[in-house]
Amino acid sequence: MVCEIGELSVPPKGTLDPEILLWCEEYDFVLVTNNRTSMPVHLAEHLDRDRHVPGIFIWNPKLTVGQNIDELILLAFVSFRNEYRDHIVHLPQSYSLSEFV
């Protein structure tokens, strides 16, 4: 299932990152975000509190929306359950970065 912040039964828009991480942990949701600045800090604090998240994927602005989505779909098919637990993954994983620099 895919949810977006602000939809029914998910945290409302404006929810702080630490609260979003708690929600992801409670409901076993992987987070996809473009927040590459503060999210690593908030994840470190979350883990320091002995908390966990299923994983965080950081959207790549050098990829098109379609390429980011293709990357997420590919990772969903080839990944093991809990493979990204407590980790941040910067997209892309399968594209050559030199193609986008």
Rosetta blueprint (number, residue, H / E / L):
1 M L
2 V L
3 C L
4 E L
5 I L
6 G L
7 E L
8 L L
9 S L
10 V L
11 P L
12 P L
13 K L
14 G L
15 T L
16 L L
17 D H
18 P H
19 E H
20 I H
21 L H
22 L H
23 W H
24 C H
25 E H
26 E H
27 Y H
28 D L
29 F L
30 V L
31 L E
32 V E
33 T E
34 N L
35 N L
36 R L
37 T L
38 S L
39 M H
40 P H
41 V H
42 H H
43 L H
44 A H
45 E H
46 H H
47 L H
48 D H
49 R L
50 D L
51 R L
52 H L
53 V L
54 P L
55 G L
56 I E
57 F E
58 I E
59 W L
60 N L
61 P L
62 K L
63 L L
64 T L
65 V H
66 G H
67 Q H
68 N H
69 I H
70 D H
71 E H
72 L H
73 I H
74 L H
75 L H
76 A H
77 F H
78 V H
79 S L
80 F L
81 R L
82 N L
83 E L
84 Y L
85 R L
86 D L
87 H L
88 I E
89 V E
90 H E
91 L L
92 P L
93 Q L
94 S L
95 Y L
96 S L
97 L H
98 S H
99 E H
100 F L
101 V L
